[in-house]
Amino acid sequence: KVTYIYLKQLEEADLMVINKIDSLEETQRKSLRTALEERFPTKKVLEVSARSGAGLEDWFALMTSEKQGSADTMEVDYAVYAEGEALLGWLNATLELRSEEAWDGNAWMTQFAAHVQSQLEAQHHEIAHLKMTLSPEDGLGELAVINLIRNDFVPELSQTLPTDIHQAELIVNLRAEADPDALEAALRSALDAMNAGQGAINAALTHIEHFRPGKPEPTHRMEACP
């Protein structure tokens, strides 16, 4: 049922972008693109790598030169969609990190993400998306960003901080096939482990919300144009 949601999101898209092509073999790229083009023959498909920059100019040019067109009304089985949504727990959290001594924010966030991953894996909860953003208090716009999109991957830093820091804010966005309470428990356990093992760095949870999306109940539905 989660797959149903994913396929409906692809069906609704005007443009499909295959990212991280630098991490795929040529045969994998071709196979993925062929599968998308065969299933969604009216969609445009691009291949890009945000890391290397490959394909980005074509993508940006397309986004800035074309207007969004009107699409046919998409048929949605809201009962199946709701069941799929109910399988995913959502968690958003904010942490404040402080230390009198300068510390490596990239290393801290990588270790914290690995702790969260380990906690969820131990309970057999599949991660759909984990993203953390670390923003130093005096970073002048600099950020560290880490992502994880499945259990058998390793948390990957897509942006790093160039220098050690003293204070920062960490924002966590997590979606996984688990009860929302289980996501909170995993986050708190990971936080306890970090505070126990990183004595000089104090990490405090300042905000947390966890939930399951409600069942979509459309008030109005437009009929498909003839």
C-alpha positions as CSV (number, residue, x, y, z in Angstrom):
1,K,0.0,0.0,0.0
2,V,3.0,2.3,0.5
3,T,3.9,1.4,-3.1
4,Y,0.5,2.5,-4.2
5,I,1.1,6.0,-2.7
6,Y,4.5,6.2,-4.4
7,L,3.1,5.2,-7.8
8,K,0.3,7.8,-7.5
9,Q,2.9,10.5,-6.7
10,L,4.8,9.5,-9.8
11,E,1.6,9.5,-11.9
12,E,0.8,13.0,-10.7
13,A,4.2,14.4,-11.6
14,D,4.8,16.4,-14.8
15,L,8.5,15.7,-14.7
16,M,10.5,12.8,-13.2
17,V,14.1,13.3,-12.1
18,I,16.4,10.4,-11.3
19,N,18.9,11.8,-8.9
20,K,22.2,10.3,-7.6
21,I,23.1,8.8,-10.9
22,D,26.7,8.9,-9.8
23,S,25.9,6.1,-7.4
24,L,24.4,3.8,-10.1
25,E,25.9,1.6,-12.7
26,E,25.2,2.3,-16.3
27,T,22.9,-0.8,-16.6
28,Q,21.0,0.3,-13.4
29,R,20.4,3.8,-14.8
30,K,19.2,2.5,-18.1
31,S,17.0,-0.1,-16.5
32,L,15.4,2.4,-14.1
33,R,14.8,5.0,-16.9
34,T,13.3,2.3,-19.2
35,A,11.0,1.1,-16.4
36,L,9.7,4.7,-15.8
37,E,9.3,5.5,-19.4
38,E,7.4,2.3,-20.1
39,R,5.1,2.8,-17.1
40,F,4.6,6.5,-17.6
41,P,5.0,7.1,-21.3
42,T,3.7,10.7,-21.2
43,K,6.2,11.9,-18.6
44,K,9.5,13.5,-19.1
45,V,12.4,11.8,-17.4
46,L,15.8,13.4,-16.6
47,E,18.9,12.0,-15.0
48,V,21.0,14.2,-12.7
49,S,23.6,14.1,-10.0
50,A,23.4,16.9,-7.4
51,R,26.9,15.9,-6.3
52,S,28.7,16.0,-9.6
53,G,26.4,18.6,-11.3
54,A,25.6,16.3,-14.2
55,G,22.3,17.1,-15.8
56,L,21.5,20.0,-13.5
57,E,21.6,22.7,-16.2
58,D,19.1,20.8,-18.3
59,W,16.8,20.4,-15.4
60,F,17.0,24.0,-14.3
61,A,16.5,25.2,-17.8
62,L,13.4,23.0,-18.2
63,M,11.9,24.2,-14.9
64,T,12.4,27.9,-15.8
65,S,11.3,27.8,-19.4
66,E,8.2,25.7,-19.3
67,K,4.8,26.5,-17.7
68,Q,3.0,23.9,-15.7
69,G,0.2,22.4,-17.8
70,S,-3.2,21.2,-16.8
71,A,-3.4,17.5,-16.2
72,D,-6.3,15.0,-16.3
73,T,-7.9,14.2,-12.9
74,M,-6.1,11.3,-11.3
75,E,-8.2,8.5,-10.0
76,V,-7.3,7.7,-6.4
77,D,-8.6,4.9,-4.2
78,Y,-8.7,6.8,-1.0
79,A,-9.2,3.7,1.1
80,V,-6.0,2.1,-0.1
81,Y,-4.2,5.5,0.0
82,A,-5.2,5.9,3.7
83,E,-4.1,2.4,4.6
84,G,-0.7,3.1,3.0
85,E,-0.3,6.4,4.8
86,A,-1.3,4.7,8.1
87,L,1.8,2.4,7.7
88,L,4.1,5.4,7.9
89,G,4.9,7.1,11.1
90,W,6.2,10.7,10.9
91,L,8.5,12.5,13.3
92,N,9.8,16.1,13.3
93,A,12.2,17.2,16.0
94,T,14.5,20.1,16.9
95,L,17.6,19.7,19.2
96,E,19.9,22.3,20.6
97,L,23.6,21.3,20.9
98,R,26.2,23.2,23.1
99,S,29.7,22.8,24.2
100,E,32.4,25.0,25.8
101,E,34.9,23.3,23.5
102,A,34.8,23.3,19.7
103,W,33.5,20.0,18.2
104,D,33.1,18.3,14.9
105,G,29.4,18.8,13.9
106,N,29.7,16.5,10.8
107,A,31.0,13.6,12.9
108,W,28.4,14.1,15.7
109,M,25.5,14.2,13.3
110,T,26.8,11.1,11.4
111,Q,27.0,9.2,14.6
112,F,23.6,10.3,15.8
113,A,22.0,9.3,12.5
114,A,23.6,5.9,12.8
115,H,22.3,5.5,16.4
116,V,18.7,6.3,15.2
117,Q,19.1,3.8,12.3
118,S,20.4,1.1,14.7
119,Q,17.5,1.6,17.0
120,L,14.9,1.3,14.2
121,E,16.7,-1.7,12.7
122,A,16.6,-3.5,16.0
123,Q,12.8,-3.2,16.0
124,H,12.6,-4.2,12.3
125,H,11.2,-0.8,11.3
126,E,12.0,0.1,7.7
127,I,13.2,3.7,7.2
128,A,11.5,5.5,4.3
129,H,13.4,8.8,4.8
130,L,15.7,10.3,7.5
131,K,17.1,13.8,7.0
132,M,19.0,15.9,9.5
133,T,20.1,19.5,9.1
134,L,22.7,21.0,11.5
135,S,22.9,24.8,11.6
136,P,25.7,26.4,13.6
137,E,24.7,29.5,15.7
138,D,27.5,31.5,14.1
139,G,27.7,29.6,10.8
140,L,26.7,32.5,8.5
141,G,24.3,30.3,6.5
142,E,26.5,27.2,6.5
143,L,24.8,23.9,7.0
144,A,25.6,20.2,7.4
145,V,23.0,17.8,5.9
146,I,22.7,14.0,6.2
147,N,20.3,11.7,4.5
148,L,19.2,8.0,4.8
149,I,16.5,6.5,2.6
150,R,16.6,2.8,3.5
151,N,17.9,0.5,6.3
152,D,20.6,-1.2,4.3
153,F,22.3,2.1,3.3
154,V,24.7,4.2,5.3
155,P,23.8,7.8,6.4
156,E,25.4,10.1,3.9
157,L,26.5,13.7,4.3
158,S,25.4,15.7,1.3
159,Q,26.7,19.0,2.9
160,T,29.4,19.4,5.5
161,L,30.6,22.2,7.8
162,P,34.1,23.5,7.1
163,T,35.1,24.1,10.7
164,D,34.4,22.9,14.2
165,I,31.6,24.6,16.1
166,H,30.4,25.4,19.7
167,Q,26.6,25.7,19.4
168,A,24.1,24.5,16.8
169,E,20.5,23.6,16.1
170,L,19.7,20.2,14.7
171,I,16.4,19.6,12.8
172,V,15.3,16.0,12.3
173,N,12.7,14.7,9.8
174,L,11.9,11.0,9.9
175,R,9.5,8.8,8.1
176,A,9.4,5.0,8.7
177,E,7.1,2.0,8.7
178,A,6.5,2.1,12.4
179,D,4.2,3.5,15.1
180,P,5.0,7.1,15.7
181,D,5.7,6.3,19.4
182,A,8.4,3.9,18.2
183,L,10.0,6.7,16.3
184,E,10.1,8.9,19.4
185,A,11.6,6.1,21.4
186,A,14.3,5.5,18.8
187,L,15.2,9.2,18.7
188,R,15.3,9.5,22.5
189,S,17.4,6.4,22.9
190,A,19.9,7.7,20.3
191,L,20.0,11.0,22.1
192,D,20.7,9.3,25.4
193,A,23.5,7.3,23.8
194,M,25.1,10.5,22.3
195,N,24.9,12.4,25.6
196,A,26.4,9.4,27.4
197,G,29.3,9.1,25.0
198,Q,30.0,12.7,24.2
199,G,30.4,14.2,27.6
200,A,31.6,17.7,26.5
201,I,28.6,18.1,24.1
202,N,25.1,18.6,25.6
203,A,22.3,17.8,23.3
204,A,18.8,18.8,24.4
205,L,15.5,18.1,22.7
206,T,13.5,21.4,22.4
207,H,10.7,20.3,20.1
208,I,9.1,17.0,18.9
209,E,6.0,16.0,17.1
210,H,5.1,12.5,15.9
211,F,2.0,11.3,14.1
212,R,0.3,9.4,11.3
213,P,-1.3,11.4,8.5
214,G,-5.1,11.5,8.6
215,K,-7.2,9.8,6.0
216,P,-7.7,12.1,3.0
217,E,-11.3,13.2,2.7
218,P,-11.7,15.4,-0.4
219,T,-14.5,17.9,-0.1
220,H,-14.7,18.4,-3.9
221,R,-13.7,16.3,-6.8
222,M,-13.3,17.7,-10.3
223,E,-14.6,15.5,-13.1
224,A,-12.0,14.6,-15.8
225,C,-12.3,16.7,-18.9
226,P,-13.6,14.9,-22.0
